[in-house]
């Protein structure tokens, strides 16, 4: 199974006109997730990427963040329900999302966002991206205190 998944990601770069890719609900082992992170930036027109519930974990976040930084054309990203990510990893991902100026929709639902640092990073993302239309934050452990970090940027946006 892993061999065929690796072959798929090796072949993806030939799909230069691909605009939307949904890999949700495919539990990816570390090796496959790392190969995906190498392959996806080679899709120059990719605008919609759904990686919900693919078993992303902290040990691939650095490579995943590098991948996202190279995807300047990305408009929609769904990374929801990857519960293997720590709050620190979610914060790091949010930080690199600030570099994608085309980004309009993000779904981070069911991720561990329940730290002050993560919510501060989300607030900076909201303030820095004027194209942002929606952020999914369902079931992220938001408290009144954490929500207060989003109040100012949301009022300004």
Steps between C-alpha positions, in 0.01 A plus 500: 500500500775747590677434170191598300447812711863600442453445127190721508691789655790448258252531213311803628742754355386400151154641580607860444143625448357342817312763706335291773626202697313325780694234688277505808446190712808323368707406802852577386802351669796733551683390183197571282431835669860607441481399133173694468671807645771470233255448214219750551701820446573369149135562408517861380126556467377323813253731675296264720660244728312281746708296742237439764544196720818369335684433825742794488730491800762723658789312340401618149400858584830661403486344152126574477561866590774524236254356248236759585748787466564391142130494406443872436196442278305303763156648570338234715658267755329242718720337763221425745481192719872423507500438871858375508620860475594676823396860570859606427488337156166666424655832601795438266264417213297816566823701490592372154145557372566874538737467204226381261342827390245330270350298787124562541365201696661295776345218698688416821205338677568224750867594536676577826490880488443542873803713592550873524792486254290319240217752527745791478638347182147460361432865583813603307387286208164677494664843514759423233273337239247738349356232268403265780127422484456212744679312775354177634571464871240251612585297809849644557473550876430873479436672832386857564859598572627347174213650301597844628824480298293482181263783589723791396601365158144394423370847582768651273448253214 
